């Protein structure tokens, strides 16, 4: 139960800080409107790192159903824990998104663009192409999971430094590949807030674009599982 609570609160914090920076930078009447993609990319890295430091010992700090499934595939996590982890992650993501709306309600009301409002909660492709969008999410998640597994190969890594390196991984993926699909690389990160967008009374919010959901489910799961399977057969694993 402690692991589930950790995954719930950790994912909630991740979304509060991650979706929060998007709201901060894109919504009208925010004091940081227009700060740009660099601030968003760095803040998302910090949004992952901070709860990872807090909950790494309690749950492994997954905060990502694709990572949870991949670690079960390679035997690092019991399959019996997977449903509870995933439920906690989606619930935490939903609550975190609701908190962002509560904090930025006035800014949401002052923003006319429905696309900008949806962009606070969920990702979207710069060029819609289902197959290529899934590939983008798969490759981004592959890099994330393969790098997380590979951190264990660094000899003498100081305690806690692995969490800081995860910050670097997230920022690197965002800066190199983020312009393609918004690099969800995490089904809960996208679908939990997308559900919040669908149910919250957001003024002029428009459609929640559920047709894009397969991209943020299939891409991350495929990429994460491929990463652990490849990692498991390389000679130095």
ZANU-47294 format. One record per residue: z, y, x of N, C-alpha, C in turn. Coordinates in steps of 0.02 Angstrom, whole numbers, plus 50000, padded with zeros to 5 digits. Layout:
# residues N
ZYXZYXZYX...
# end
This chain:
# residues 237
500004994050041500005000050000500005006350043500365006150099500375011950143499675013550170499295008250185498615009350210498185012650155498265010550093497875013450039498065020850029498705022250032498925029250025498645033450081498645030750142498375034350199497625035750189497255030750164496535031750154496415036950098496835036850047496765041749993496885048850018497455049850050497625056650073497155058950129496995054350174496545056050229495865058150204495585054450156494925056250130494965062650089495515063650054495615069950017495605075850065495965075350121495965080750170495275081850201494935076350215494265076850243493805080950198493825079450133493395083050086493635090150074494285091050070494555097850062494305102350117494335100050179494125104150236493365104250243493035098550231492315098150239491935101850185492065100250122491745103950068491995111150067492615112150090492885118850092492485123450137492285120950195491895125350240491215126950210490925122250174490275123650142490355129050089490885128550049491025133850000491145140550035491525140350089491705146350125491095150050152490595146150171490005149050206489435150650158489405147350100488815148050057488925151649992489535151849966489645154849900489715162449905489475165849853489535173049850490275175149847490415180849877491075183949878491575180149921491335175349960491775172250010491765176750072492345177450104492395181750162492005179250222491795172950222491415170150277490705168250257490465170950201489785169350179489285171150233488825166550246488305167750295488485165850366489075162850375489275161050444488805155850475488495151650434487965147450459488125140250471487595136550492487645129350500488095127250558488155131450609488575129550666489305129050644489535133950605490215133550580490315127450536489825126050493489885120250449489925113850489489495113150540489465107050579490115105950618490375111150650490995110450687491575109050640491585112350582492145111350536492145104350507491555101450495491535094550471491815089650524491665091050587491955086950640492705087350640492975093350633493695094250630493985091150567493605091350512493845088550449493945081050455493545077750497493645070550509494205069450559494235073550611494715072550664495445073450642495575078550603496265080150585496605074450547496315071950491496645066250458496635059850500496145059350546496135053450590496755053350635496955059050661497565059450700498175057650658498175059950596498765058950553498835051550532498275048450514498305041950481497995036250521497825037550584497525032250624497945025950628498605026850638499045021150645499175017750578499145021450524499315018650458498765014450429498135016550437497595012950403496985011750448496985014550508496385014450549495935020350538496125024650489495765030850475495025029750464494865025550415494165024350398493865030250360494145031750301493925037050257493185036450238492915030350242492195029350235492065022050214491835020850153491715013950131491225010150175490725013550203490245010150247490585007450309491035011450338491415009250397491875003550378492205004050321492654998750298492284992150290491704992350257491314986250248491094983450315490864987750359490624985450425491184982150465491784984950462492334982050500492564975450470492464974650404492594968150374492064963050395491444965250400490904960850421491034958050491491284962250536491394959850605492094957050616492484956450562493134953150567493704957550589493584964150596494114968650617494584970450560494364969150498494764970750438494694965050389495254963250357495234957950307494834960150246494404955650221494024957250160494474958650101495084955850102495544957050047495754964350041495714968050096495894975150095495324979750074494724977150075494134981350065494134984849997494234981349941494224984849876494724990549872495344989349895495844994549893495675000549936495414999149995495195004650039494655008850006494155005549977493595009249948493805013249887494225010349845494475014049787494865020149809495295019249860495695024849885495245030349914494725028349949494265033149980493895037249927493625033849877493265037449824493735042049785494345039549770494825043649734495025049749774495145048749839495335054449881494775059549886494155057149891493585061749894493525065849830493625062549774493585066049709494125071449704494745069749722495285074549717495185080349766494955078749827494825084049875494305088949850493785086449818493265090849790493535095149733493975092249693494275096049638494705101749666495045100449721495445105749753495005111349779494435109549807493965114749830493745119149772493595116049716493385120049657493955124549634494565121949633495135125949611495235132049657495145131049721495245136549769494685141649766494065139349756493485143849759493185145249690493565144449637493285145349570492965152249562493295157449585493025164149577492355164849614492315161649673491695161949712491135157749678491325152049649490835148249610490575152349552491015155749517490815159949460490345165549481490435168049542490035173649566489365171449596489255164949602488645162349632488175159949577487555162349579487075160649526486705154149540486585152449603486165146749621486515140149606486215136249561486495129649546486445125049607485915125749646485825121549705486365122949757486545129349765487085131049812487745128049790487875128149726488495125349700488515117849711487975114349697487945107149709488015105649783487735109949825487765108949897488455109249926488915112449891489615112349913489895105249908489695101649856489985095149841489615089349874488965089549875488585083649895487985085549938487675080549966487115081650012486445081249975485925083550008485255083149981484765083450039484165080650030483685080550084483305087150089483105089050149482675094850156481975093350131481755087050138481115084750110481255078150074481225078050007481375071849970480865066349986481115060850011480715054950026481215049150030481265045349977481815040549970481865035950031481305032950051481325028350108481545031650172481245037450188481415040850250482125043750247482345045950187483025048550180483535042950192483395036950166483845031250178483855029650253483275029750285483245028450357483645033550396483605039850376483985045150410484735043850405484965042250345485675040850335485885034450372485445029550374485605023250409485675024450484485215028250512485245029550584485845033850602485975038950562486565043050575487205039050573487265034650523487865030550517487895025350572487315022750592487295018050649487595021350711487385027450725487645031050784488405031850778488635033850719489355034750708489745028450722489555022950690489935016750695489875013550763489265013550791489165010750858489565014550909489595021050903489985025150950490735023950941490965023250879491675021850867491865015150899491445010150890491585003650922491565004350998491095008251023491015008851095491575012551130491925016851094492485020551124492985015651155493055009751125493525004851150493345002351220492715003551242492495001251307492685006051364492945011951345493135016851396493805014851426493835013051491494465010851520494965016551527495585015051512496115019951521496075025951475495775025151418495715030751371496405032751346496575039051354497245041451334497335040751259497945039251238498095038551167497925045051131497565044551077497365050351038496705053251058496475052151119495835054951140495255051951101495335045751077494805042751038494675046650974495205049550944495115053650884494735060050900494875062850958494505068950978493775067250989493635061451017492945059451029492575058350964492925056150911492605055550846492365062350822492755067550835492545074450820491865075850853491815074050917491195075150953490615071250924490745065050902490215060950873489955064150809490395066350765490195069450702489795075750715490035079950761489675086150776488985084650805488955079750849488315077950880487815075550827488025071250782487575068750730487345074550686487805078950668487635084550625487135089250658487255090850721486815095650755486125092650770486095086150780485455082950797485055080550736485405078050684485075074850628485245077950560485715082450559485975084950496485485088650452484965091550482484485095250443484035091050399484055084450408483625080050369483905078650300484525076450297484825074650232485525077650222485765081550269486445083950263486955079150291486725073750321487125068550354487765066750317487685063950257488275061350221488615055950263488225051150287488455045450327489105042350301489205042850236489835040750205489735041050129489715035350094489615035550022490155039449984490785038750005491325042149970491275049749979491075051850039491025059050053490525062350006490005058849985489505061749941489645060349868489775054049850489815052149780490465054249746491015054349783491645056849754491585064049733491365068449779491265075449759490695076449709490175072249712489635072849663489905071449592490355066549587490675065249522491095071149500491455074249547491845080149531491385085749505490815086649538490335091649515490105090049443490025083749428489775081849362490285083149307490935082349322491435082849269491795089549267491795093349321492145099749321491775105049281492135109749250491805114949210491545120649253491075119049298490815123949344490275128149308490355134649309489895139149275489185138449304488695137049262487995136849283487855131749337488175125849333488135121149389487485117249391487145116249336486535112349337486655104949343486135101249362486155093949366486505091649430486825085749427487175082949485486725078649529486105077649510485605073949549485835066949568486005063049516486225056149529485655051649553485035053949545484485049949570484485049249646484855053549680484905053249753485445048349776485855045949730486425041649748486245035549790485675032049776485525026249818485465027749892485255033849909485185035749980485855035550015486375038349983487015039050016487435032650009487185027749972487515021149971487165016450020486515015550011486145010750051486105012750124485935019050137485855021150206486475020050249487045022850229487645021850269487865014550276487825010650223488035003650227487574999750274486925000750267486454997350311486574999250384486645005650397486755008050465487395005550496487935005650456488585003450482488594996050497488324992050452488314984750463487864983050523487294986350528486844985250585487204986950651487604992150650487954994250711488454988950735488854986250689489344981250710489014974650729488474972950695488124966750712487814967150781487494972750797487204973650863487744974050916488274977750901488814978450949489124971650965489134967150916489444960650926489054955850969488404957350981488004952651020487824955451089487994961651103487844964251170488314961151221488094960051282488484956151331489174958951347489264965551344489914968351364490384969251306490194967051245490634967951187491224963051191
# end
